[in-house]
Amino acid sequence: MQRVAGGMIAGLLLLAATPAMADSPAELISGFRLKHGEPRVVRDATLDRIAMDQARAMAAKDDLSHDALGPFNRRVAPAGAGRAAENIAYGYDNFEKTLGQWIDSSGHRKNLLLHNASRVGIASARNASGKRTYWAMVIAGDYEPKSKGKGKKDKEPPVAVKREAAPASKPKSSNCHIKLLSLCI
């Protein structure tokens, strides 16, 4: 009996120590895409870095802006994708709620369903006070090399579409008395 009880306790401890199996952001996005006839996406290290740089820049400036680090086309160029789009948001502490916000917005939904996208990068960063979380998602596809045939027109340049989510809470006041290192005091 003691052996069975010990085994049960060890099993319960193992179960308690195992985190709940939550879907990853890429799996959540893929699930949404599959329901709408688009292929799965996988996480991409380059897109993750681009998203992280964007999220950190917005958090540092405490400003929801696609231009926090410059034009999207320039920022996404290192990914080498033929098509790319970006969604940004702030306010929610978890990805599931942020994704829900994007799904409920027609422009963000369009980006999530970017045709033939295959890779995604997702990141979040908190502002200096730690009270606001900024999110950035970059989704991309068409990674095949573009060949130019004789007499054929060049392929279209990469598509870069930006979408901003409405904040989950009221935006900060624009009454800035002192601005120090992009912080409004």
PyMOL commands that set and color helices and strands:
alter all, ss='L'
color gray80, all
select helices_A, chain A and resi 2-17+25-35+45-61+72-79+95-103+106-112
alter helices_A, ss='H'
color red, helices_A
select strands_A, chain A and resi 42-43+83-90+117-126+133-141+159-164+179-180+183-184
alter strands_A, ss='S'
color yellow, strands_A
deselect
rebuild
show_as cartoon
